[in-house]
Amino acid sequence: MSTQDAVSLTRDLLHFDTVNPPGQERDCAHMAGRLLESWGFSVQFSEFEKDRTSVIARAGGSDAKPPLCLTGHLDVVPLGTRKWSKDPFAGEADGDKLYGRGSSDMKAGVAAMLVAARSFAKKLNHTPGLVLVLTASEENGCVGSRHLALLPELMGKAGAIVVGEPTSNYPMVGHKGSIKFHAAFNGVSAHGSMPQLGVNAIYKAAKAIAKLEEFQFGVKQHPVMGLPTMNVGTIEGGSGVNLVPDLATIGVDIRTVPGTNHADLLSRLKDLLSEGELDVFADSEAVWTEPDEAWVQRVFEICQPILKESPVARTMPYMTDAANLRKVYNGAPTLVLGPGEAAMAHQTDEYCHMERIRQSVAIYEAIIDDWTGI
């Protein structure tokens, strides 16, 4: 399969509606799995619930060195409220742009990894080998990879990880961590004309938001990622303007940097929001690989001719499945590197440059060749 075929395969993947929720990655996962099997990979499927299917595929293997892991997710975010000018599931092209929901985030990356893996499938015997992990449900808290991290026998080993999320083919040495929670505040309902007879839950939530706005993390600034951030993204409460609200809930998104102790941070927040009940639904550490690590430097050298510049240490603000996969792969060095445009992720009329897709195949092939010594 030529590098041009990676564009066609991206289009094929875009045809599957894997909008999450509900996700329903099963058909897309089985298509990718059938391809990998036909190329000589050993393929297993894992579902954390019905139709939420991840793929684990292997070829080669050696006791001397663990395999290289290539990973990406199959689900995509909802289309949004703005009208698309292109069919989001047709894979329409306009010039060098390939449009579709998930084109950049991140079915182009998955397609490029698949095509690169095909080139090596029958050459990997007696080498460290290759493992591909294609996950379900990344977009709502990395649920699929969290499930896989609890299955060490299924996942096996990996010595390094490449995540095909959108970076315009620039090798990123990590990304911030994530803590997301809802905090619920209870009150006592009363008639809006007699508020003194009730307890206003929205007032409690408002006071909590004011405390969060002034919150200081107290951690050292990371030389590349900077400081942690916090955003109160949702607030819900009340059932009528003439009622004292007896429940209010806020949603909080925190992005952390290496060196942040998540357990201590959550303990401080629970004390700060003592009147609220916290429901933590995402808790993943930051991902960071030292840029002077030998493998990272070799990948930088691989990317340099295509980027036409020498890469330096950069990170992404978004989360990836690597935070969970590194738990089962013992903190393996990790790079985020994919053909998509980060600015296009979750946007109306999302697109990916087709030339970047072709370039990413060559980059992945060179990384596989370097790791396996073929």
C-alpha positions in Angstrom: 0.0 0.0 0.0 1.5 3.3 -1.0 1.5 6.5 1.1 -1.3 7.8 -1.1 -3.5 5.0 0.2 -3.3 6.5 3.7 -5.6 9.3 2.4 -8.1 6.7 1.1 -8.0 4.8 4.3 -8.6 8.0 6.3 -11.7 8.5 4.1 -12.8 5.0 4.8 -12.5 5.5 8.6 -14.4 8.8 8.3 -17.4 7.0 6.8 -17.9 5.3 10.2 -20.1 7.5 12.5 -18.2 7.1 15.8 -19.5 10.3 17.4 -19.1 10.0 21.2 -21.6 9.8 22.8 -22.6 7.1 22.0 -19.4 6.1 20.3 -20.3 2.7 18.9 -16.7 2.1 17.6 -17.3 -1.6 17.1 -17.7 -1.6 13.3 -14.8 0.8 12.8 -12.6 -1.3 15.1 -13.5 -4.5 13.3 -12.7 -3.0 9.9 -9.2 -1.9 11.2 -8.8 -5.3 12.9 -9.6 -7.2 9.7 -7.0 -5.2 7.8 -4.4 -5.9 10.4 -5.2 -9.6 10.4 -4.9 -9.7 6.6 -1.5 -8.1 6.8 -0.2 -10.7 9.3 -0.9 -9.1 12.7 -2.3 -11.1 15.6 -5.5 -9.1 16.6 -7.6 -9.0 19.8 -10.6 -6.9 20.6 -11.7 -5.6 23.9 -15.0 -4.0 24.9 -15.6 -2.1 28.1 -19.3 -2.1 27.2 -21.4 -3.2 24.3 -20.2 -1.8 20.9 -17.4 0.2 22.6 -14.5 -1.8 21.0 -10.7 -1.3 21.2 -8.2 -3.1 19.0 -4.8 -4.6 20.1 -2.7 -5.9 17.3 0.8 -7.4 17.4 3.6 -8.6 15.1 7.1 -9.8 16.0 8.5 -9.8 19.4 11.8 -10.4 21.2 12.9 -11.0 24.8 15.8 -8.6 24.3 13.7 -5.5 23.8 10.0 -4.7 24.2 7.9 -3.6 21.1 7.1 -0.1 19.9 3.5 0.9 20.5 1.6 3.0 18.0 -1.7 4.2 19.4 -4.8 6.3 18.5 -8.5 6.5 19.2 -11.4 5.7 17.0 -14.2 7.9 18.5 -14.9 11.5 17.5 -16.7 14.4 19.2 -20.2 15.5 18.3 -20.7 17.7 15.2 -21.6 20.9 17.2 -24.5 23.3 16.6 -23.0 25.2 13.6 -23.9 23.8 10.1 -21.2 22.1 8.2 -20.4 23.1 4.6 -19.2 19.5 3.9 -20.7 16.2 4.8 -18.9 15.3 8.0 -18.8 11.6 7.2 -18.1 11.6 3.5 -14.4 12.4 3.5 -14.8 15.2 0.9 -11.6 16.8 -0.5 -11.1 20.4 -1.5 -7.6 21.1 -2.7 -5.2 19.6 -0.2 -7.8 19.5 2.6 -9.7 16.3 3.5 -12.8 17.2 5.5 -14.7 15.2 8.0 -15.4 14.8 11.7 -12.3 13.1 13.0 -10.1 13.9 10.0 -7.6 15.7 12.2 -8.7 14.3 15.6 -7.6 11.7 14.8 -8.6 9.2 12.1 -5.8 10.5 9.8 -3.3 9.5 12.4 -4.8 6.1 12.8 -4.8 5.5 9.0 -1.2 6.6 8.7 -0.2 4.2 11.5 -2.1 1.4 9.9 -0.4 1.9 6.5 3.0 2.3 8.1 2.5 -0.9 10.1 1.5 -2.8 6.9 4.8 -2.1 5.4 6.6 -4.0 8.2 4.1 -6.7 9.2 5.9 -9.6 7.5 9.4 -8.4 8.5 9.0 -8.2 12.2 9.8 -11.8 13.2 12.9 -11.9 15.5 12.7 -8.2 16.0 11.3 -6.3 19.1 8.1 -6.0 17.1 5.2 -3.7 17.0 1.9 -3.3 18.9 -1.0 -1.1 17.7 -3.6 0.0 20.3 -6.7 1.6 18.8 -8.9 2.7 21.5 -12.6 3.4 22.0 -14.0 6.3 24.1 -11.0 8.7 24.3 -13.1 11.8 23.9 -15.1 11.6 27.2 -12.3 11.0 29.7 -10.1 8.3 28.1 -12.4 5.6 29.3 -11.3 2.9 26.8 -7.6 3.2 27.6 -8.4 3.3 31.3 -10.1 -0.1 30.9 -7.2 -1.4 28.9 -4.7 -0.3 31.5 -6.4 -2.8 33.9 -5.7 -5.7 31.5 -1.9 -6.2 31.6 -2.0 -9.7 30.1 -3.9 -8.4 27.1 -1.8 -5.4 26.7 1.6 -7.0 27.1 4.7 -4.8 27.0 5.9 -1.7 25.1 9.2 0.1 25.3 8.1 3.4 23.7 4.8 4.9 22.7 3.8 7.1 19.7 0.4 8.8 20.0 -1.0 9.9 16.7 -3.0 12.9 18.0 -2.9 16.1 15.9 0.5 17.9 16.0 1.1 18.7 12.3 3.7 16.0 12.4 5.8 17.9 15.1 7.1 15.5 17.8 5.7 16.6 21.2 7.4 15.3 24.3 4.3 15.3 26.5 1.1 16.9 27.6 -0.6 18.2 30.7 -2.5 16.0 33.1 -6.2 16.3 33.8 -8.5 16.3 36.8 -12.2 16.8 36.1 -15.0 16.8 38.7 -18.5 17.9 39.4 -19.2 19.5 42.8 -22.8 19.3 44.0 -24.2 21.8 46.6 -27.4 21.1 48.5 -29.8 23.6 49.8 -33.4 23.8 51.1 -36.3 24.7 48.8 -38.7 27.5 49.6 -40.9 30.0 47.9 -39.0 32.7 46.0 -40.9 35.4 47.9 -39.8 33.9 51.3 -36.1 33.1 50.7 -35.4 33.3 54.4 -37.2 30.0 54.8 -34.8 28.2 52.5 -31.1 27.6 51.8 -30.0 28.8 48.4 -27.7 26.1 46.8 -26.7 28.5 43.9 -25.3 30.9 46.5 -23.2 28.1 47.9 -22.0 27.2 44.4 -21.2 30.9 43.7 -19.1 31.2 46.8 -17.3 28.0 45.8 -16.6 29.4 42.3 -15.1 32.6 43.9 -12.8 30.4 46.0 -11.7 28.4 42.9 -11.0 31.6 41.0 -8.5 32.6 43.6 -7.0 29.1 44.1 -3.2 28.8 44.0 -1.8 25.5 43.0 1.5 26.1 44.8 3.6 24.1 42.3 6.8 25.0 40.5 6.4 26.3 36.9 7.4 23.6 34.4 10.0 24.7 32.0 7.9 23.7 29.0 4.3 23.2 30.1 4.2 26.2 32.4 1.7 26.3 35.2 -1.4 24.3 36.0 -4.8 25.7 34.9 -8.3 25.5 36.2 -11.6 26.3 34.5 -15.2 26.2 35.8 -16.9 25.1 32.7 -20.5 24.4 33.8 -23.0 25.5 36.4 -26.5 24.1 36.8 -29.1 24.8 39.4 -32.6 25.7 40.2 -35.9 24.6 38.7 -37.8 27.9 38.6 -37.2 31.6 39.2 -39.8 31.7 42.0 -38.1 28.8 43.9 -35.1 28.8 46.3 -32.9 26.3 44.6 -32.1 23.2 46.6 -29.4 21.9 44.3 -26.6 23.4 42.3 -23.7 21.7 40.5 -20.5 23.0 38.9 -18.1 21.3 36.6 -14.4 21.9 36.9 -11.5 21.1 34.5 -8.0 21.2 35.9 -4.8 20.7 33.8 -1.7 19.8 35.7 2.0 19.7 35.1 4.7 17.2 36.1 5.4 17.5 39.8 1.7 18.0 40.7 0.5 15.5 43.3 -3.0 14.8 42.3 -4.1 13.1 45.6 -2.8 16.1 47.6 -4.5 18.5 45.2 -7.8 16.8 45.4 -7.6 16.7 49.2 -7.0 20.5 49.2 -10.0 21.1 46.9 -12.3 18.9 49.0 -11.3 21.0 52.0 -11.9 24.2 50.1 -15.3 23.1 48.8 -16.3 21.6 52.1 -20.0 22.2 51.5 -19.9 20.5 48.1 -19.8 16.8 47.3 -17.1 16.1 44.7 -17.5 13.5 41.9 -14.2 13.1 40.2 -14.7 11.5 36.8 -11.2 12.0 35.3 -7.8 11.8 37.0 -4.7 11.3 34.8 -1.2 12.4 35.4 0.8 14.6 33.0 2.9 12.9 30.4 6.5 14.0 30.0 9.5 12.5 28.4 12.9 14.1 28.8 13.8 15.6 25.4 17.4 14.5 25.6 16.3 10.9 25.9 18.1 9.0 23.1 15.0 7.7 21.4 13.4 11.1 21.4 16.5 12.6 19.8 16.4 9.9 17.1 12.8 10.8 16.3 13.6 14.5 16.2 16.3 13.6 13.6 13.7 11.6 11.6 11.2 14.5 11.6 13.7 17.2 10.8 13.9 16.8 7.0 10.1 16.9 6.7 9.5 19.7 9.1 12.5 21.6 7.6 13.5 22.6 11.1 15.2 21.0 14.1 12.5 20.0 16.6 12.8 21.4 20.2 10.9 20.3 23.3 7.3 21.2 23.0 4.1 19.8 24.6 0.4 19.8 23.9 -2.3 21.2 26.2 -4.8 18.4 25.5 -5.0 15.0 27.1 -4.2 11.7 25.3 -4.6 8.0 26.0 -0.9 7.8 26.8 -1.6 8.8 30.4 -3.4 5.5 30.9 -1.3 3.4 28.6 1.9 4.4 30.5 0.5 2.8 33.6 0.6 -0.6 31.9 3.7 0.1 29.9 5.7 1.2 32.9 6.2 4.9 32.0 7.6 4.2 28.6 9.0 7.2 26.8 6.2 8.8 24.8 5.8 11.2 21.9 2.6 12.8 20.6 3.0 12.9 16.8 0.3 12.9 14.2 -0.7 14.5 10.9 -3.8 16.4 12.1 -4.1 20.1 12.8 -4.6 20.7 16.5 -6.5 23.9 15.8 -9.0 21.8 13.7 -9.9 19.4 16.6 -13.5 19.6 17.6 -14.2 22.4 15.0 -17.0 22.7 12.4 -15.7 21.8 8.9 -12.7 19.9 10.5 -10.1 19.0 8.0 -6.6 17.5 7.7 -4.0 18.3 5.0 -3.5 15.3 2.8 0.2 16.0 2.3 0.6 15.8 6.1 -1.0 12.4 6.1 1.4 11.1 3.5 4.3 12.6 5.4 3.2 11.0 8.6 3.4 7.5 7.0 7.0 8.1 6.1 7.7 9.3 9.6 6.0 6.3 11.3 7.8 3.9 9.0 11.2 5.5 9.9 10.4 5.3 13.6 9.4 1.6 13.3 12.6 0.9 11.3 14.7 2.6 13.9 13.1 0.8 16.8 13.0 -2.7 15.3 16.4 -2.5 13.5 15.0 -3.9 10.2 
